[in-house]
Amino acid sequence: GRESPWRDRPVEESLELFERMKNGEFEDGKYVLRAKIDMASPDRFMRDPVMYRIRNASHHRTGDTWHIYPMYDWAHGISDAIEGITHSICTLEFEDHRPLYDWFLENLPVPARPRQYEFARLNLNYTITSKRKLKQLVDEKHVDGWDDPRMSTLCAFRRRGYTPAAIREFCERIGVTRSDGVVDMGVLEFCIRDDLDANAPRAMC
């Protein structure tokens, strides 16, 4: 990693620029605020990671008050600590980010010390489970909403007649793992049939 030419800028000057970034004096992408860690680190996430970037966008809660937004790695651990989270459960792709998560918490006066744990995500074959892709389907109106029966959300499963007990049984049956894999849809369907067989009312005609 190459050091930024502004890495040794005086703290006062950095603080002044940061205040101006917050107040919306610059266009998107003009400046970022980076943590000063170690540009020679073998871990690329520890090479002076970006903490804030300029985004001149209206926020649904604060409106146009702020023109800077935190990066996920910076906000993640702080949010967990403020909210009293003890176990921050992530998917395996965040394992490489854990040293930075820990570094921020070790160097800040936070009220709690959460820990990040990574596990494999639940992948069902022939099924989209990514919330970003599901949101895209909703935003682009390919489906009628989050509870559209074609979606792989809990509210959509409920509309399709999946019972809470069947979904809980499915989760217990597949367990928690750190190995990436894909679960066959037949396992979920078996759990549903098994629950309905014992509990669904029947009428003989």
Order of alpha helices (4+ residues) and beta strands (2+ residues): alpha-beta-beta-beta-alpha-beta-alpha-beta-alpha-alpha-alpha-alpha
